[in-house]
Each structure stands twice: as C-alpha cells, then as structure tokens.
Amino acid sequence: MGADDNSSNATARLSQLSSHISPKNADERGAEQQTKTRSRRKKNVDNTLPPDYSDILGQITSLQKMALTPDPTNRGYSRQKQAGKLWVRERVEQLLDEGSFREVGSVSGTVEWKKIAAAREKPVSYVPSNNVQGFGKLRGRTIVFTADDFSIRAGHADGALMDKTLYMEKLAVALRLPMVKLVDGSSGGGSVTTIRTNGFSYIPPMSAFPPVIEQLNMGIPNLGAVLGPAIGLGAARVVACHFSVMAADIGSLFNAGPNVVAGATFEEGLSFTELGGPAMHCTNGTIDNLAANEAECFEQIRTVLEYLPNSGFSAPPSVPVEDPVNRSCPDLRTIIPRKRERMYNARKIITSVVDQGSWFEIGSLWGTTAICGLARLGGYPVGIISLNCEVNAGALDALGSQKLNRHLKFLDIFNIPLLQFVDVPGYAIGTSAERTATMRHGVNLAVTYYSTTIPIFNVVTRRAYGVAGGIMLDSRDPRQRVCWPSGEWGSLPLQGGIDVGHSFELKEIERKEGLAKRKERYDELDEEYRRLMNPVRTANHFGAEEIIDPADTRYVVCTWAKHYYDELLPIRLMERTGGKIHPSFA
C-alpha cells in the first residue's frame, strides 16, 4: 500500500509540473480564469464589499450631488429666489476665485438610508446642514469661510451646524487664515423647535465665541457680509468682525425678528428693513459699510483683504505701483480757503496724496464728522484718518470718536501705519454733544491713541484746537508731523476764545462807550491774535517742526511709509511674536 501511495503522489506532482512546463494556450487559460471568478462571486454575491471602497465613495458622491442640486419645489429655496437672493452655493461660486472651492463637511446633514443588501445601504433622501463652508481663494489669497443657507430652517441650528461653524473658527486660528462670513439667518442660533426635537431645553451655549475673540486679537482678518436677515447669533457673528458690509437690497440685522418684537414692545407690523435695515445699522456704526447688492458686498470683502496680512504676526501685503512717489500735488496749495469760515472737500486731499485708485473708505455713513479708511503710499498699505469740516465744521462728536477708536484698533492689530490729515476745531459742543456723552467717548479715544503702538504721521492742514487736537497730534514721542501754511492752532479757536479771554474788558467798553466801541476793540484784538498766530512764529519756536509746501506732501509721506515697512515693521513683528507688545481689537 505504501508503495502504491508514493507512486500516486509522484504521478500527481509530475502532472502538475508538466502543466507549468507546457502551459495551456491563452484562450484556455482565460476560460478557466473566468470560470473560477464566477465561482467565487456566486459564493458571496451579496456580502463581498469592493476592495476599492467604491460603495462608500459612491454614497458620498450621491450625497454631494443632492446637496449641489437645488430643488425648485422646496419652499425655502423658492422663498430665497423670490426675495431676490442668491442660493448659498451661488454665493460661494460668485465670491471665490473660479475652481478654488474645497468644501469641509460636504455630507453633513440629515440622511434617510435604505438597506439594499447585507452590510449595504444607500441614501434615499438628504437634507444638508444649512451652512456651506470650507477653503477657497480671493484673488489668489487662501481663506476659510462659512455661508448660511437660509433656505433650510431659515439658518437655525441643526445637528451639525454649530459643530461645523466652531470647527472652522478654530481652524482659522490654527492655520492663521482669514475668515469670511456670509450671514443670512441666525447662523445656527436656536429655535423653539429645537426644544421639541431634543426633548429638553438648554442654557444657550456660546462655544463659538472664544475662537472668534482669539481671531480678532491675533489679527486674523474677520470679514462679514449681511446677505439677508441677520438674526440673534447671526447678527452677533457679523458684528463681531473686523469689517462688515450689508447688501442694501436684501440685508437687515436685528436681535429678534418682527414677531418677537411685537410681543415684547408692541411695535407691530414692522418689516425687516424698518426694524434693522441699512438706514438703521449702516448709519449707527453697527455695520461698517453699505453695498448695493450681494456682488458689491463680495467685491468690498476682496478689496479690504488686499490691504491685510493673514495674521497680525506677518506684514501687510505691498503691491507694485505705477504712481510716482515724487508726484507733485499743486492743487493742494489752494484747497484750503483763505477765509477760515469756508469749508472744503477733505476727501480730495486724501485722493490727491495716496496712490491713485487705492483709497477705500470705511464707515462713510456713520460718525460723519470723521473720515477713515485704507489706502496705499508707494504700494504700501496705510490707514487714513481725517476730519470732515463739511459736517459740524469738523468738530469731533461721540459717533466720530467711536469710529476713530475702532479704526485705530483695526490698524494696530494689523500692523498698518496711520496717516492723519488734521483739521479739528475740538470736540463737539452744545446740549446735543453733552447728551450723547461726547467727552466720555472722546476720552476713550484718547486712551486708544495712547495705548496703540502703530506709527502715526500727521499732516496739519488747518486747525488743531483743544483736547481733541492735542490727542490726535501728541500721542507719539517723538512726534512725526508736518504742517501746511494754512495751519492754525491753540487751546481755543479765536471765535469765542476772544470773548472768553477778554470778557471783562469787552463788557466794560460796551457799558461805558457803547456797542460800536466794543466791536472796534474786538476787531483790534482779532487782528492782533491772527498776526501772532502766524504759523511761522510757531515754527520759530519749534512748536511746528516743519511747514511744507502742500504740493510736496505725497513725497514726504511716501518716504515715511517706505521707511516703516523697510526698517520698523520687522522689529515690530519680532516684538509682537516675543510678547513685548499686545495689540487688542476686542
């Protein structure tokens, strides 16, 4: 038996060896392989999962396709379009550089699954999370962004929205990338229906705010647009930005909507616009700028970002410039009227001095006694502050002080130097000024001038009076400033100042010699003081460091800006990284 078994084994091995040495032809091998493959498939036709995970990828593709395809029959989508608003994904497409969008959380939302086999299922319905977010580029700059989808639950919270938003806020801090927020709704704020869904109520959490404050104080650009009704948390998110803009045709912002307001304050029948539209919030400082529509909102966001670094630990971006730094501005010699009571266009001075086409104003509709914004000098970003003599003669009121206070912090957090055109008769006076706490806000502005550390260069174009003038011009040591021949300064303007300083003398002349003699003496005093206030006399005593030809202003300030970016900014960035200076926006 043993010999027969050995013989059989030897024969089998020889046969196997022969098959390798003399293989079958290609057709025979192919047929045999197909037979074996079919045999294996039959064994586990319902249970074998593809080795390339195509089933999982297919599910993801299906969900993404559902999210990308609008449903015209959906009530929320129809309402969005009837209101003249873009759908959220249309907004993303219009905002970002073409082809740059990379979504984060693309399949988050509520899915209904159907089992199709053992360990197999497919999505049959899908309601995406009502927030689209991810990475993209604005004119080549990488950003992170969040965009509310008002067509789904009016932007109220769902199972994934808050987690998604919080993740992106943290990601902006970790990666030091600018954050753009397109707000339309409550941005994940609560709804009473959430109580029913959860089966319990809750104390409102604010987990997303700590990273927002961190972004603001790290100088990570936060740019927000109001593209519909910004309600509650949505309103808070867009107001808590370095820069915000509202679309005039569709934007509004409020703490609570008209129905809640009617129940609380009995103000009934209010529309979104009446409650918190552009006429309300673009004129009181809640929102910085007004745009005609969504497209202009996106353009303003792109423009602002071009002046800002990715964070306060890097330099603001400079650009090549064709406008010569030594360009003369002869029109500036005559822009200040010789008659002191006359006004002039302060914005014309700004646009004449800065690089052509670079002026971008912030907050033009509120705090109108002050003008502020961004521009470039020789291609370098600078902040601009001026007083507006066409409004209240340029006297700095409460809203003007708040506006300048915010702008100073904005520039300080982004390492942008400040150029000021100073023509200030002092703080606003009168009962209206006292009622609106002008001095309180003026002192707050003073604190900001003296606590920020960005370089300030001053051009005194005309008046510099009182506490307001001193704060604006004397907050840096050593001072960097030049004056124009039209300059005048002092503790009080002559008009009113003579009456105060010579009150007894003038009253006695009027009592003894009559009103005509009083006027004659007043005119004598006025002529004497104006002669003594010749700016050259101040320069003789080095009270005005240099009086320049206004036509040369551009060259002077461009030289200053270049020196800051070449020599001082690298030192500032090292000090900031080392913790020696701590700019704060919030």
Steps between C-alpha positions, in 0.01 A plus 500: 500500500778736590668448163172566311437822695849630428455416133170690483649808667793496264269476201289797622805716555637411158169597342500831683853572392413417142218751500745774597760395248245465217230763581163511335444750226363846580139417418500200727656697787251784460200267502629323805559829686150628421351174629691535828398869536133423441523221752639735767239770429217250532615406846473858645299697244320711768769528767825580322594873530707651217868525589522857366230631739295612201184439700596761760626743237179448310293593803706815549460591133124448521467723806721770350295495180180543703653795688616666179164465327238759603141383533270757334202345679656555842318778684818643650681510167201663328478760775872575464471563126178701531677730746759574232776319686763265368493138614783422739706306244452775243646737756802280557557478126480877456718580802795269440756479222383255235578139587646580843215374722582200721209412726531384859208297633354443155275211611400623844126511546199275547489185284233234456663166417359191326646155547570332166693191613690358793743775614378715209284813500440808290372853573145564379451853636738762635456838668844666508619696800389859446852634482752462218862548598854416406808643333525725197700784349431871466721647229751225570486526882392185683215553745258298710133593487153419624180571305151466645228322304182688594294269280539221761331576833575872450857440618398372844705232671499141381695196608825597328498878456649613829772234490588599144512871581708448813741279306556767235550772761766287670654412165543868415700544821709185453586572137508880532275545201249781442137418584210617281142469629197524271212543742138435404286393797594412854831327413408201714315691767226317682136455416220392733459194278843385621345442843244267347759319292736447793231433755646755740597866520852629558699793629628670181864401436744742337777257419579669168588837652835430673673414169337806340648729765832324456487564124419868553791555738746291297430720198353216295272692262132448578283635218122470505213571260129532584318338208154466648349531847782454753323396817622442855818294482530576129493872578761454774731303270510766229531792742792318668715551190784733417297617199134455412284595203125480435321451167259793460239306306463196728696559823366559851619430852324475835510332839158345442257501210181705459272237657706481818530881509122540469447279802765672710475871411161517324666640187283321249518464125873569469675376190855366510624825345313722745624300796865472405570589138792698354350836599520383860824308531725654235447841662548406866828307470363149547602418141800669342401534136202490266506322163240515225461123474664165571756534221621833640522347849734235361707764322540708817615192691757420231622861504540523878690171513757633254621744767521247784750229599393143579560580865644769722826307511577568133541808284215663307537426127656762276436526126688645204395856425523719192410824676833682561576560866640845413185605314426864581148605606480873415121507544552457873647849523158654451265239645488665846302826470669817628167594656504279807124460526479328163502125462674270250493136387731310735474183290663682208813546711508126572455390138759752381771374737455121502571264210245560228197272533609357836264687735240276668276673751360319804187623677409788270137506619556521875711719727511739205704766678792261449635332187700180515606218273789324328730606219853447370810716486758377253320164500504461881170477695427789736205603710346843446326730748368845423238729645211611281460878520181476292319333792469702822809694392706189573438507876549149633175361643416176684447286191807646330710409804362145501576464132861618538542284811402189306721594204807553718459152651445356152827647373692404814391136483610474134830694536385769256648849556271802522504821297285780644382818331418721797246781491313482830341795682463282812228281642139573409322735743143576599215309661492232229870433550459479877195275472685249282797478741749662264768542765465140619555369149767761437697380803460139386649609169788662685568175686517317168732758344741464791475121539542398136854479363476541122699792358295813428596771253304826522439762235344807663296648217321771696364502858631317807313619808426379849518155653398331175782665305753418770399135514524452126836674466684421820447127562842393372844593627683616302226652285514458125312784334511780250275803465357689208517880471126505570552362850357663812494362853449575864292415804188664357401637159510880489127516434369464851849490648535879493161538668613267778851636547399867488152471642536765773680750277244475220204525737643815663557666160143417398361634829699822492543576130234298319475200269687664210810558712479143627501371142791728412705362790402144412626551143830638633547195720407267215755662267771482767437134578492401136835670446646318799354170377705509182617136475853618427518645853417153636773349282745764632452343843505144361136451593440397139792283394471582129262693278498357148363585160173303479599392149787297652281308746487176301878466481541568872243243614610237244854526635369448853291197399792333321724545802241340728464192280874466435639568847238519776246234406747206531584618852131534587426146378782359714375691805149377442610140456712529814209639700645845555197671348141376521263677259134441580193546282235344724 
